[in-house]
Amino acid sequence: METCVNGGNAGLVPPVYLESLAGLLESAEREAWDWIAGDLAGPEHAERVRLEILKSTFRIDRDTKPGLYETAALAASRLGLAARATFYQVQQSTGMNAGLFFIPGEIHVAFSGPVLEKLGGAETAALIGHEAGHFMLLEGWGRRYRVLEDVMAALAADPGRRPVHDESLRLMRLHTEAFCDRASLIACGGDLAAAVGSIVKIETGVADVPAESYLRQIDEIFDRDDPGSRGQSHPEAFIRARALSLWAAGAPGAEEQIRRMIEGTPAIGRMSLPGQMEMVRHTRAVVDALLSEKWMRSETALAHARMFFDGYAPPAAAPDLGAVKAALSPWDEDTARYFAYVLLDFAACDREIEEPALAASILASRALGMGEPFREQAMKELGIGKRRFEALEEGCTAILDAARKGTEQSP
């Protein structure tokens, strides 16, 4: 059956994080990517899933719950989906939930516990829309994100996996849920109270959820804190509701706010694969900012830069460290320490330019918004007293002007 995933999807687009992760893994894990893509294309995959459904659920026939199927048809039309839906009840389940069994071209959703008894009509449409969102993401866009899901699961199950793989998988799941929550809102006709109510009822089991009151409670949270999600498979209910509310309102900068809520403050010790690549770009910008100065390009400094980046060549113009500051802010202690050491490396690698190099590093640390952490680290590592360092800070501009003049006057 045909699906209108890439056409009538009511403005839904894959999360930027998922596309970044897919691009990295499609290149770095090409053999695994192609093998999994081929396996999903064959009939054996669909048959395995059908057997799993038969073993673990009982099917809800259309004549048994016609209202459920009518709600599903309305939700599908709002999402631009033409795929036929079939529903099931999970055997021996207590907690309320729903899950998608993915078969290409068909929507199979299994309910757990008394979820259909607890949700109202619009809330049921929202729940169905959420699971349809999973289907859209896995079926659409050339099934790219279905392959991504299996590649990440394989990496996370490998005995040689690293923390970066676990974090990449966690964030992939959280961003996926945020995407599916948007589908739920569309499926229930834009009824934010129903979409939020569906989330909270399933999470808490509370029968009556005044969504407006809950959203005000969430506002109080964000007035006092700027939390990032610690969820492993789903963002916390208050983050999901906040993200959905921001997206529904089309608030300025909503996507960036939502990304920060899901991913939290950038941290060296807790990075995903896309986060690693972003940190590499930020590091390159810092190195480029230092070596944009001609006087800084001694053989020793260039050789040191090539230890960071193979075949390094200085930039034609200095990058904007303000953009790096904006991307990293607010930074954590480990991130500040990392960049302090990068700057200190170049401040101390060539004794012949040590003073102007340290002055340039001081100014770069200020541009990054990390002046104080850099000062503490520099004084400790270089053995510089407070008075001398303060004199360097005050004389930075004069020191750099002298270094530039020396470069201009040299043959």
N, C-alpha and C positions, 0 to 999 in steps of 0.2 A: 504494500500500500504506500502511496506517495505521502511524503511529508513536506510541508511548506516551511522548512526550517530557515533557510537563508532568505526567503522572500517576505512572507507575512509574519515576521516574528515580533511585531509591535515595538521595534526599536531595540530589542535585546541584542547585545554584542558580547562576545566572550570576554572575560576579565583580562586586563592587560597582563596580570601576573601569569595566567595560564599560557598566554601566547608567548611570553618571554621564556617560560620554562620549556614549552614545546620546541621553540626554536633552538634552544641550547641542546636539548636531548636528541632531537632529530639529527643534529650534526655530530655530537659527541658519542652517541650510542646508536649509530646508523644500522649496524647489523641487527641489534635487538629490535629497533624500531620497525625495520622492514619485515622481520619475522613475525612480530605481533600483528602488524597490519595485514599480513597475508593470512594469518590464522583467523582473524575476525571476519575476513571476507568469505570463508568457507562455510558450508552448511553444518559442519560438525559442531561449531560453536553454538548455533541456535538450538540444535538438538540437545546439547548438554544443559542449556538453560531451561528448556522445556521440561526435561526430566527432573531438574532441581525443583521447579515450581510444583510439579505433580506430587513430589515426595514431601514437601514441607508445608503445603497450603491446601485449602479446599476452595474451589472456584465459586464465585458469586454470580449466579446466572442473571441474565437481563430481566427475565420475567419474575425473579424473586425480589429484586430491588430496582424497579424501573426508574425511580426518582434519582438514584445514584448515577445511572447511566445518562439520564437527561442532564443532570448537573455537569457531568463529564463532557458531554457534547457541547454545552454552552462554553465551558472553560476552554475546550480545544479550539472552538471557533474564534474566541477572543485572542488566542495565541497564534492563530493561523495554521493550526495543525489539522491534517486530514487523516492521520493514522488512527486506526481502530483501537479502542481501549478495552482491556479486560481486567476485572478486579478479583482479588482473592483475599481470604482471611488466613493469617498465619496460625498454624496449629500450636496449641499449648503456649500462648503468649499472654502476658499480663500487662506490661507497660504499653502505653499508647505510642504508636508510631506508624509510619508507612514507608515503604521502600520500593524502588523500581528494579524489576528484573529486565535487563536490557536484551532485547532481540531486535535486530534491524527492521525498521518499518512497522513495528508493533509496540504498543504501550501496554505493559503488564505491571500492575501496581498491587502490592500485597499490604493489607492493613494489619496492624498488631494491636491486640487488646480492644477495649470498647471505644475506639476512637470515633467510629461513625455514630455512636450513640451520644457522644459528648459534644460534637461539633454541630453548629447550625448550618443552614444551606450555603450561605456565602463563605463560611469558614471551611466547609467541605470543598467548595470550589477552589479555595485558596490552597488547601492541602493537595488536591489533585493537580493544580497548576504547578505547585512546587515539584512534584514528582515528574510532571510533564517537562519542567525545566531541565531536570536531569536527562530526560530522553532527548530533548532538543540539543543539549550540549554534546551528548554522545553520538547522536545521529547526524547532526549538521556539520557544516564546515569540513566535508570530506571525512568525517569520523576521526578527525585529527585528535580531538580531546579524549576519545575512547582509547586510542593508541597510547596517548600520554598517560592516562590513568593506569594502564597495565604495565607500561615501562617503569613508572614510578613505584608501583607495587613490587615489581621484580627487584628494583634497586634496594628498596627498603627491606626486602626479605633476604637479601644477600648477606652471608656472614661477614663479608668484608666491607659492609656499608659504613659510612661515616656520619657523624651528627648532621652534616649539611644535607644528607639525603633524607633523614628523618624530618628535619625542619622544612625541606622543600615539599615533602608529601603532606605535612600538616597544613602548610599555607595553601597548597593546591586544594585541599578539601574545604578549608574555610572560605576561600574565594568562590569555590563552586557553590557552596550553600548560599552565599550572598547573591549570586546570579539566579539561583533557583527561587529565592525569596522574591526577586523582582518578577519572575514568571508567575508566582502565586498572586501577586498584587494585580497583575494584568488579568489573570484568570478569574478573579472575583469582581471584575469590573471596576478596579481602582478603589475598592473599599478598604482603606488602610486599617480601620478598626477590625474588619474581618481577618485580614492578613496577619495583623499583630495578635489578634485573639487566637487564631489557629496555632501560632508559634507558642504562646504562653500556656494555652490549655494542654498542649501535648507535653510541654516541659514540666508543668506543675501538677496537672490533673485538676486544677481549679475549674469549677463548672461555669462560673460567671466572671468574665474578664472585662472590666471597664477600660478599654484601650486608651482613651484620652487620659485617664488618671495614671495609667502605667507610663505613658509617654511623658507626662509631667514629672513622674518619679525619675525617669531616665535623664531628663534635663537637669535635675538636681545632682545626679551622679557626675555629669560632665561639667557642671558648674564648679565642682569640687576637685575633680580629677580628670586626667586625660588617659584613660586606661587603654591598653592593647589587649587583644584576645589571648587567653591562655588555653582555649579549647583545643582538643586533639582532632575532632572530626567535625564539630559544629562550633561557630562562635557562640558566646554566651547569649542568652535570650535578649538581654538589654542591648547588646551590641547589634544583634540582628534587627531588632525593632528600630533602633536609632538609624542604622544604615538604610533601612527601607524608608523611613520617614524622610531622610535627607534626599534620597533618590526621587521619591514621589513628589517632593516640593521643588525639585530642580534647583536646589540651593547652590549658589556660587561656590566653586571649589569643593563640591560634594564628593566627587570621585577621590580626590586626594584625602579628604577627611575620612572617607570610608576605608581607603587603603591603610591609613595610619591606625585606625581602630582595629583592623584585622591583623596587621603585621606588627604593630607596636613600634617603639623607638628603635632605630637602627642600632645594632649591637654586633661588635666583632665576634663575640663569643657565641652568638646565636644567629647564624646566617643561612639563608637558602642559596641555591645555585644562582638564581638571578641576583640575589643580594651580594654574592661574591663578585659577580661580574660588575655590578654597580660600584662596589668598593674599589675594584681595580681601576675603573674609570676615574673615580675621585682621586685615587692615588696618583694616576697619570697626570691629572690636572694640577696637583700640588707640585709634582716634579717639574712639569712644564712651566709653572709659574716661576720657580726658582731659576731654571735654565733658560728662560726667555731673556735673561740678562746676559749680554755677551761676555762680560768680565767673569761670569760664573762658569763659563764653558772651558775650564781647564781639562787637560787629558784625564786627570784623576777624577774630577767630578763627572765627566761624561762616561768614564769607565764604570763608575759607581751606578750611574743611571741605567747602564746596560745590564747591571745585575738585577735590576727591577724589571726591565723590559728589553727583550732581545732586539738588537739592531736599533736601539734608541737613537733618534735624531731630534735635536731641539726644535721647538715650534717657531713659526714665523712671528707669532704675536702671543702675548701672555693671555692665558685663559681667565675667565671671571671666577675668582674664588668665592664670590658672593653666592653663585649658584650652588657650589659645593656646600657652603654653609647652610643654605636653605634646605638642601636635600638631607643633610645630616642632623639638623636641629629639630628637637633637642637631642644632643648626643649623650651617650652614657660614658662612664669613666674609662672603660677599656678602649672605646673608640678614640677619645681624646688622647689617651696614652699612646695609642698606635700612631696617630698623626704627629704627635710630639716627637716620637722616635724617628719617623721618616724625615722630619725637618732637621732634627739633630744629626742624622746621618750625613746630610749634605753640609751642615754647618761645620762639621768636624773632619770631613774626609780629606781635605786639602789644606795643610797648614799655611800655605802661601796666601790663601784668600780667606782665612778663618774668620777674621773680624767682619768683613763685609758680608760673608756668607751667613754669619750668625745674625747680623742686622737684617738681612733679607728674610731669614727664617722667623725672626720676631714679627716683622710686618705681615708675613704670610699667616702666622698663627693668629694675629689680630683679625685679619680678613676672614679667617675661618670661624671666628668667635671663640677661639681656644687660647687666647693670650695668657690667661692665668695658669691653666694646666701646663702650657709650654714653659712658662717662666719657672714653675716649680721643678719640672723635669730637667730643664737646662741647667739650672743652678746645681742640682743634685749630681747629674751625670758629668758635667764639665768642670765641676769644682769651682764655680764662680761665686764670689761673695755677693751679697745683696746690693751693696753700694755700687760695685762695678757693673752689675747687671742693670741697675737702674740708670747708670750713666750711658750704657749701650742703648737702652731703650730711648732715652732722650736724644741721643745723637744719631739715631738710625738714618734719618734723611741725609745728614751731612756725610756720613760714612759711605752711603750708597752713591751720592753725587761724586765723591772723590774717586770711587771705584770706576764709575762710568767715564769720568774725565780721563783717568789713566788708560782706559781701553781706547778712547778716541785718539789719544796722543801717541799710542804705541804704533810702530810701523806695521 
